[in-house]
Amino acid sequence: MKRKVLTMLLAVTMSATVGSPVCAADFTSGTENVSEFSENVMDSENASENTADADTASEEVNETADAEESEDSQESDMLEFTDEEITDDEDSIPEFNDDQEDILTDSAGKPSTAAKYPSMKKTGNVYTATVKNATEKDYVKFVPNKTGKYVLKMTITSQYGTYTNSVYDAYNSKFKMLEGISTGGYGAYKLEKGKTYYFGMGGGPSALKVVFQAEILTDVVSIKQVKIDKSVAFYTPIDFSQGQYGTDNKNQYNVAERWRGKGKIKITYSDGKTETIRTDQRNRYGQWLSRYVIYKGKKSSPAAGTYDVHLKFDGSKAETVVKNVKVKKLSSLPTINGRGSKTVSVTNNGMYVRFKTGKSTKYRVSVSFPEYDFGSKGIAIEQEKKGKLEYTNSVQNGDTCTLKANKVYYFHVNLHSGWQENSTGTLKVTPAN
């Protein structure tokens, strides 16, 4: 009965917001979406209690059936993609098809003692299992042969593509959800030798195939530079930040990622394994590379000049230092004079283009990316004041804005998670009067 009431409320909520606009770039994680959706459900429930009439029982049954259809149609649209690729070593992964087992749990929230689940098998240092035609009811069973901190991830193949996520549905043998540990990467849990655990894909849409992987978290013992393009320049203050995650060194400033495909490093782990990645990629545990400089001056951000950029992973003492990296003033940013277009680098802070107006006061502004549809989202317009950029206005992509003649502005475009797949973007400005 609870499910019927909930599905009816979901249908009411979704039908009430059909005409509302949605901005994809504002979605930052699956967790946030779930929280926001839950709040909407509660609001709808309160509203229903205050306004619902005492209709007949047959009308309630019809509404419940419609709600279940609406819920099913909405689930297929909820996806979040990353740039990870599925493993190529599929031949060594045990496969499990839903049609091979006729016993499935009735509850999508937890695994069941009545169900049969495929076991994860060890290949090298990694445990794997594959589930074909996977749904939220499917789980895999894992019995580790060693106690330790395990990183869990799943590579999902659907009709929309392939992407890698953390495994958040993790249960012990008593079907109690495990408490995760923070590693700065994919989900991780402390697991004990010989005990049984169950991992699932969660409440997302069904998938053509899900590959579950588990491996013990090892330490990064060394980082070596394979390729770093010294011609790449950074810009102050837009490429520097401080205090977001806290630091014991007040002179340490985080640096944006500008090398993109022009920087590579080799990582060695305590288990002897190595991997070579770009400076803008995650490592095998889903951790991002940290970059920072030391600046002891009096300005709020490092002054223009040359700096040593430190590269390391959080929680590790191993690092490599890129010497004599150029840092330039904002005036050195790629500039459009009056009209034209510029293709520039996209960092994890977004992309910036400097623009100097001519006699015109109205300009049409548009931006495009190789692998990202920016749609009609907003482009920030900023101006430099006392060495910092301050927001003054914004313009929707493809629309016109009013600017003062013969002035300098900076267009700032934030791609959020879209920066990972787009190393460059092109901004175009055309006078509209």
N, C-alpha and C positions, 0 to 999 in steps of 0.2 A: 504494500500500500504506500509506503514511504517513497518508493521509486516512482509510482504513478503520480503522486503529488509533486515530486521534484521535477519530473519530466514536463508536467503541465506548466509549472512555474518557469522552466527553461523556455518553453515555447512562447509564453506570454512575454518574457524578457526579450527574446530574439525578434518576435514580430513587432514589438514596440520600437525597435531600433533599426528596422530594415533600411530606412532612408537616411540614417546617420552616416556621415563620411568617416572613413577610417584611414589613418596614416600609417603605412607599414613601417616607416623608419622609426616611429615612436615605440615600437615593440622591441624591448631589449632582452628579454629572456622569457622562457616558458614559465618560470616561477611567478614573474610579475603578471603575466597574462592570467594565470590561474587565480591569483589573489584578486585581481580586478574583476574577473568574471564572478568569483564567489560573492563579492560585495554587491554586484548587480543582482545576483540571485536573491540575496537577503532583502535588498530594497524592493524587489518585485514581490517577495513573500509578504512583506509588511503592507504593501499597497493592496495586494489581493485580499488580505484579511480585513482591510478597512472598507473595501468597495465591492466585494463579491456578493452577488445575490444568491439566494437559496434556490438554485436551479434544480431540475430533476436529475435523478441518478443516471439516466440514459445519456443526458447531455454531458455529464462529467466523464463518462466512459469514452464518448466521441472525442472530447477535448484531449484526453490522455493519449488516445491513439494518434491524433494529429501531432501531439507534442513529441512522441517517440520518433515519428518520422522526421520532424524538424531537428531533433537532437542528432539523429544519424547523419543527416545531410550536413550539419555544421562541423562534425568531427573531422571530416575529410579535408577541411580547409586549413587546419591548424598544423603548420609545419615551421620549423626553424632550421635553416641550412647553415653548414660550415664548410670550410674548404678541404676537410680531410677526405682521403680516398680510401675505398674499401681495400682490404688486404688482397694481395694477388695469390697468396698461398692457400687457395680454397681447397685443393685436393687433400690437404692434411687435416681439414676441419670436419668433425663429425656432423652430419646433417640430420635434421628431424623435420618431417612433414606432418602438418596437422592431420591429414587424412590417414596417417599411420596409427594414430591413437584415437579411440572413441570415448575416452574418459577425460573430461575437462572440468575444471572448477566452475561452480555457478557464480562465484564472486570474482569480479575483475580486480578487486582491491588486494587480495592476498592469494598465495598459492594454497593448495589443498592436499590433504593426506590421501584423498581418493584419486588424485590425478597422477599420471606417470609423466615424468619430465626427462629430457635427455641430459646426460652428464657431460660436463666439460672435460675435455681430454688435453693432456699436456703435449705440446710440441716445442721442444727447446725449453725456453724459460717462460713460455706463454701458454695459458690454458684457454681453449677455444671451444665454442659450440655454435652451430648454425641452426636457426629455425626458419623454415620456409612458410610463406603465407601466414606470417605472424600477426597475432592480435594481442590485445591487452590481457587476455587470459593465459597467454603462453609464458612459461618460465623455463629456466635451465637450472640444473642442480650442480653444485660445486662442493667438492670435498678436498681442501688443500692438503698437501703432504708436508707443509711447513708453516709454522706460525710466523706471521709478519703483517706488514701494512701492504694491502693489495690495491692497485689502481684498476678500476672497472670501467670499461667503455663498450659501446655497441656501435657498430657501423650498420646503418639502416639503408636499404635500397627500396625505393618506392617508385611509383610512376612519375614522380617529380624529380628524381635524381638520387644521388648517394651522399650521405653526410654522416658525421660521427658525433655522438653525444655521450655524456656521462650516464652511468647506470645509477638511477636514484631508487628504484624499487628493489631493495635488498633485504632479505629476511633470514632469520636463523631457523633452526630445526623446529622451534616452537611457534614459528610464523609470527614472530615479533620483528618489527622493522629495525634494522641496524642504524646506529648513529654514526654518521660519517666523520672523517677527520679532514682537516684542511691541508691541502698540498699546493694550492695555487693552480691546479690543473683539473683533470678529470676527477670524478668522484672516487674517493678512497675510503677503505674500511680496514680495521684491524681484525683479522681472521685467525682462528686457531686450527692447528693441525688436527686432522681426523674428524672435525665437526662438519655437519651438513648445512649448506646455505642455498638459498634460492634467489635468482636474479630475474627480473622481468623488464619489459620495455616501457611499462607505465601505461597511462591512460590515453596515449596518443592514437592516431589513426593506424589502421592495419598497414602492413608492409609486405612487399614481395619476399624480402629476405632480411634477417637480422643476424649479424655475426657478433656474438658476445666474446669479450676478451678480458682476461684477468692476469695480472702479473705483479710480482713483488716490487714495491717501490725501492729503487736503489739510489745512491747518492751520485751527484755529478762531481767527478774528481778532477777533471780538466776541461778547458775550453781553448781551442786553437783557431786562429784566423785562417780560413782557406782562401777567401777573396773579399777584400774591402776596397771599394772604389773611393780613393782619396779626393777625387774631383767633386764629389757630392758635398754641397754646402748646407749648413743649417742656419736658421734665422732666429734672431732674438727680438722680442721675447716669446714669439708664438710657439717655438719648439721646446720650451722649457717650462717646467712646473715643479712645485715643491709642496710637501706636506700632505698630499692626498692620501697616502698610506702611512705617513709618519716615518721619521728617521731620527737616529741619534746624532746625526751630523748636520748641523744647521747650514753648512756650506755645500751640501749635496743637492744637486738639481737633476730631476729626471729629464730625459731627452726623448723627443719624438722619434719614430722610425721613418727615416728618409732613404735608407739604402735600398729598401725593397729587394728586387732581384739582383742588385749590385753588391750584396753582402752575403757571405756564407761563413759558417763556423762548423768545426768538428767537435763533437761532444764525446767524452769518455766517461762511462759509469763505473761504479765500484764493482759490478759483476763482470767487468771486462768488455762489455758491449760498447760499440761506438755507433754514432750516426752523424751524418752531415745534413744540416738544414740551412735554409735561408734565415737571415736575421729577422724576418717578419713572419716566421712560421712557429707553430708550437713544437715542442719536443715530443718524445714518445709518450710522456705522461700528461700531455696537454698543457704544459707550462710555457708561458711566454718569456722571452728574453727581456731582462731589464737593462736599461742604458742610463748612465748618469755621468755628470761631470762635477768637479770640485771648483767652486767659485768663492773667493774670499773678499770680493769687492763690496762697495757700499750700495750698489744699485739693486733693485728688486729682482732682476734677472741678470744672467751673465752678460757682460759687455761683449761687443764684437771683438774678434781676435781668433786665436787658435787654442784648442783644448784637447786634453786626453779624455777619450770617451771609454768608460769602463763597461764591459759586457759581462753579465752574470745572471744566474737564476736565483730567485728568492729562496733562502734557506740553505744556500750552498756558499762555501768560501772560495770555490774555484772561480776565476775570472780571467778575461783577456783584456788588454788595454789597446785601443786604437789611438796611435799618436798623431798629434798635430792636425786635428780636424778643424776645418774652417767654419767659423760662425760669423754671419754677416748681419748688417742692419736691415730693417724693414724696407728701406729705400732701395735695396738691392733685389727685392723680390721681382719675379717676372711681371712686367708692366704693360698694360694696354693704354695707349694714348688716344683718347677721343673715340675710337672705334676699333673693332678687330676681335681676334680670338687668341687665346693662349692655352696650350696643353701643358699642364704642370703636374708635379708629383703629388700623390695623395698620401697623407700620413695618418696615423691613428688619431690625430687631432683634427683631421679633415684636410681641406685644401684651401689655399689662399691665393688670390690674384690682386695685384695692385692696379688701380685704375685712376688715370688722370683725366678729368673732364675737359672738354673744349668749351665752345660758346653755347652749345646746347644744354638744356636743363632737364630734358626728359630722355631716358634711355631704356631700351628693351634688353633684358638680361636673361640668358639661358645657359644651362649647363648640361653636359652629357657625359656618360661613363661607358666603358666597354661592356661591363657585366652588371649594370645596375640601372634600373629605371627610376629616375629621380622624380618623375611625375610633375605635379604642381606644388611641390613642397617649397618651403621658404629658404631664401638665400640671405644670409645676414649681411648688412652693410655697416662697416666699422670705420672709425677714423682714429688716427694716432694723436694722443695727447700725453705729453710728458713721458714719452718713451713707451707708452702702453696703448693697446688698441681698445677702444670703447665702442660698444654697440650704439648705433644711432637710429637704424631702421632696418627693414627687411623688404624683400620683393619676392613674389612667387615666381617660380621658374617659368620663363616665357612671357612674363608680364613686364610692364613699364614701371619705372620709379622716377621720382623727381630729385635731382641733385643740384648743388650749386655749381655755377660755371667756374672753370679754371681752379678746381680743387682736387685734392687727392683722397681717394677712398680705397677701402679694402673689402673685397667680396670674400666672405667666408662660407664654405659649404661643408656641412657635417654629414657624413655618410653613416655614422654610427657603426654597426657591425659590417656594413657594406664595404668598408675600406679594405678588408682582407682580400677580396677578389678583384679589387681595382687599384692598380698601382699608379694610374694616371687619370686625369679628368680634363675636359675641355670646357672653358668658359668663354662665351661670346657676348659682346656688348655692341649695340647698334643705336645711334641717335634716333629718337622718335619725334623730333620737331626741328 
